[in-house]
Amino acid sequence: MLVLGGSWFVGRVVVEDAVERGLEVTVFHRGLSGATHTDVRVIHGDRENLDDLRRLARQGPWDVVVDAAGSVPAVVSASEKILAHVADRLVFVSTISAYRDWPHSPVDEGSALWNGDPDLDPGTRVWDPDAYGPLKVGCEVACRRAFGDDRLLILRPHVVLGRYEYVGRLPWWLGRMRRGGRVLAPSPDRSIQPVDVRDLSRFLLDQVEAGMRGIFNVAAPPGWETYGDMLRACAQVVADDAVEPAELVWVHEDWLVAQGVTQWTELPLWRNAAAPWGMNVDRAVAAGLRTRPLTETVLDTWEWLADGGRPVAHERFAEHGIAPEREAALIRRFLAERSG
């Protein structure tokens, strides 16, 4: 197995799991993250450099390439075109953001996608949430052009949580609960379906070993957990280390919208839309997807952080979380309006 990247989050867990399964793993990355690998062959190089890609290809062949890092269509196109000659199959990790109507309508594998150009290079590597979905679709098209449908497996996960998470969603909530006091919390009954990175990795490798092709959505089944379950779990696992106990102040989603709270970032993973967690995963469940309770994901993430774990530095981390002063003011306003 050749893993492109393999040092940040999903790819890192895939590498660890593959080694544990006894697979022979090669990792190709720039070596900038500081992540270390044992029992794997590491080849340093930049996938944006064609000479590095050609040098990599000469180290093959491989049974399968796993690309959990590709997000620029032109770069993915060049990589997969070269590797298609030295690999039997390709696994590309895409995203729910590929679906044009998400989060406003439920999605399954046949739902409409954004238009994607497989040769597009936006000219920047700065994170752009509006461009992310179309860019990932372009990457999917590039993968299909290089490997064909009969040699390609595409996974479209929903939000992925767990150790090594660099986006900062669950780590922010854990840190917020550790600070304690009154916590601004959205409606507790909204169903959510994030997937533990370990479950995503296990499903990916199971499908690789089974020789599976095609497209799979990957998430916890709808109705599996609620937003309230996640926040209560965060408060529980940090309780012994909390500055003071956390008091969850449940507020109405429409009220938060009226106050201008930025959805998905100020209160991470909260969005007041018709179907932010409306991902159909029947196909993956039928193929063997198993998802653990969210409490296990929360606990594993906290244990990693408490043990000194640190995510790869990324600009997205800083955009998550609400300022303490703003949160306190909103809570005071909400409680005053409710009592009045």
N, C-alpha and C positions, 0 to 999 in steps of 0.2 A: 504494500500500500504506500502510495505517495500522498502526503498531506501538504497542501499549499498553505502556508501560515503555520498554524498549529501551536502558537505561543500566546494567544490572547485569551480566548474564552471557549467557544464551542470547539474550535479545532484543537485546543489544548486538552480538553477532556476526551475528545475522540482519540487523540494520540495515546493518552494514558490508558484508556479502555482497550484500545487495539493491542498495546503491548501486553496488558494483562491477559488478553485472550490468546497470546502467543503468536500474533501476526508479526510479520517482518515489515517494519515501518521506516520509511524515509521521510524526513521533514525538510521542506525548502522554505526558508525565510531569510530576512535581512539580518537577524541576530541583534535587533535593537531593543527588544522588550525586556531583556534580562532573564527571560524564562529559560530554565534548563531542562534538558531531556535526558533520560537514561534509557539504555537498551534500544536506542534508535540511531539510525544514520542521519546526521545533520549535514545539509548542504546549504551554505550561505550564498545568497544571491538576491537580486531584485527582479521581481517578475515584470517590471516595466522596462527592463534591459533585455533586448533580444539576444545578446551574446550570452547573458546569464541563463536564459531559457534554453538556448541550444546546448550549453554546457550541461545543464540539468538533464536534458533529454538523452545525452550520451551515457548517463548513469543508469538508464532504464534497461529492460522494460519493467512495467508494473502491471499487476492484474487490475488495479483500480486506482484512480486519482480522486481524492476528496478535496474539494474547493469550498472551504467554509469562510473564505475571506474576500472573495471577489465582489467588487461593487462598481467598478468602472468598465462599461461594456468593451471599449476598445482594448483595454488591458486584458480582460478575460478572453476576448477573441484571439489575441495574439498567443496567450498562454495555451489555451485549449487547442488551437490549431497545430502548434508544435507538439504538444503532448499526445494528441490523437494518434500519432504514428508509433508511440511507444507505450501505450496503455490500452487495455481492453475495454475498460469502462470508466465512466465519470460520475461522481456524485457531486451535485451542486446544491449548496444550502442557500435558499432564497429567503423569502419573507412574506408574511401576510400583507405587507404594504404593496405587494405586486398587484393586488386586486383593486380595481378602479373604484368600486362602490364601498369598500371598507373605509370607515367604520359605520357607515349609514345603512348598510344592508347585510344580512347574513351571507356568508360565502362558503362555497365548496370548490372542489378542484376544477369544476367547469365554469365558474363565474368569470365574468369579463375582466381582462387585465388592462393595465395601462399600455399605451403604445410604447414600444421599446426599440431603440436603434442599436443593433449589435456592434456598430462601428463608432459609436459616439464616445468622445472624450470631452467632458465638460470643461476641461482646462483648469480645474481646481480640485483639490482634495479636501476642501472644507465641507463639513457636514451640512447637508441641506435636507431637512425633513420633507420638503415638497418634491424634491428631485429623487429622493431615495427609491420610491416605488418604481417609477419609470426606468431608472438606471438598473435596478435589479431585473426588471423584465428584459431589458436589452442584454443583460448578462445571460439570462436563460436562453434567449434566441441565439446568442453566440455559442453557447454550449451545444445547443441542438444542431446548429450548422456544422460544428466540428465533429461531433460524435454520433449524431443521428439518434432517433428515438429508441432504437434497439440497443444502444450502448449507454443510455443516459438515465440516471435517477435524480429527480429534483424533489427536494424537501422544502416545504413552505411553512416554517414554524411561526406560531404566534409569539408573544413575548417569552423570552427565555430567561430564567432566573437561576441563581445558584452561585457557587464559589467561582471566582475569577471574573464575575460580572463587572464590566468596565463602564457600563452606561450609568450606573449609580442609582437605580430605582429602589431596589430592595435595601441596599446599603444605607440609603438616605432614611428610609423608614425605620430601620434598626437604630440608626444614630439618633433619630428624633425620639423614639421611645426610650432610649437610654437617657436622654436629657430629661424626660418626664414632664410632669405638670399637665396642664390642660392641652389636649391635642385636637386640632381641627380635623375632623374625620367625615368623609362623605357617607352617603347612605349605605348602611351595612349590608343590605340585602341584595345588592347588585351582584349577579353571578359573574365570576371571572374564570379564566382558563389559561393562566400561564403554564409553561412546561418547564420542569426541572431539566437543567442542562445534562444531567446524567441519564434521564429518560430519553432525551433527544439523541444523545450519543448511542445509547443501547439500541434504539430503534434503527438508527442509521447503520450501525455495524451488523445488526441482525439482517437487514435487507441486503447489505453487501454480501454477506455469507450465503444468503439464499439466492443470490443472482437476480434480485428484483430490479425491474425497470419501471418507468412511469413517474407519476407525480403524486405526492402525498402531502396533505395538510398535517401538521403535527402540533397538538395542543392537548391540554386536559379536556375531557369531555364536557360539553355545556352542562351547567348545573352542578358541577363537581365541587366547587368551592365558591365562597362569596368574598367580597371585599372586606367585610367585617371579619371573616375567618382569618384573612391575612394580617390585618392590623392587630387583632387580639393575639395572634401567634407571635408577632414581633414584640408586643409588650410583654408577653410571658417569657420569652427566651432571654430577654435582657434584664429581667426583673432584679436578679441578684446584683447586677452591676449598675443599676439605674441610679442617677443622682437623686431622683425622687419618683414615686410611683406615677405612672401615666394615667391620666383621666381622659378617656375618649369622649369628645363632645361631638355627637352625631348631628350633622346638619343636612338640610335638604339640598339635593343637587341643583335644583333650579335657583335656589337662593345663592349658591356659590357662583353660578353663572351670572346672576344679576350683580354680584359684587365684582365681577371682572377677574375672578380667579382663573389663571391660565391652566387650561385642561391638559392633562397628560404629563405636565412638568412641575408646576408649583405643588400640586398634590400628585406625586408620581403614580401612574397607572390608573388614575381616575379620568374618565371621559363621559360627559353627559350626551351621548349620541344614541341612535336607535339600536345599534348592534356592535359596540366596540369589542364585545367578546362573543360574537356570533360566528364562530368558525366551526364548520362541520368536519368531524374527524372520523366519520364512519369507516372510510376506506383504510385509514391507518390502524384503527382498532381491529378491523377484520384481518389485517396483516400482522397483528401481534403487538401493537403499541400498548404499553402499560405505563400508567402514570402514578407516582407516589403522592401521598397526602401533602398538601402545601406546607403543613407544619414541619415536615422533614426537610423541605427546601429551606425554610426560614432558619431552622436550627443549624443545618449544615453551613449556610452562609455566615451565620453569626459565629460559629466555631472557627471558621476560616479567618474571619476578621479579627476575632479575639486572640487568635494565635499569631497575629502579626501579618496576616495575608493582606496584600495590597493589589488592587487592580492595575492593569496597564493604564498609564495616563492618557486621557482622551478628553477632547473638548466637550463631549456630551455630558460628562459627569457634572460639570459646573452648572448646567442648565436646570438641574432637578432640585426641587425643594423650595419651600416658601420661607421668606425672611421671618425670624422670630417676632419682630415688632408688628409686622403685618398680620401674622397669624393671631397674635394676642388681641389685636384690635378687632379683627373679624369675629373672634369668639365673643368678645365683650358685646359687640353689636348684635350678634345673633341671640345671645342670652337676654339682652335688654329687649329686643323685639319680641321674643317669645314670652317673656314675663309681662310685657306691656299689653 
